Amino acid sequence: WKLVMGGNVADSEDGEAAPRKKGKKKNAEGTGPKIELFNLATDPNEKTNLAGTNPDKVAELSAKLKELAAQAASPK
């Protein structure tokens, strides 16, 4: 599984990141950062966002991300 928080920056056909519009990406409801969830075993090209249909997996991975972030050293 892959969880992307505030992502959705599409690549162009040459592999370079496409220009991004200013401002944070919003989720489907239009509030908060966009959240994307991909099952890399069945969707290695990350074409289908499963965040809306798998809220338990989003919660699980979000909790793990917060746990790891709490353990990380502060940047200098």
Secondary structure, DSSP 8 states (H G I E B T S, - for coil): -EEEES----B-TTSSB----SS--B-TTSSSB-EEEE-TTT-TT--S--TTT-HHHHHHHHHHHHHHHHHS----
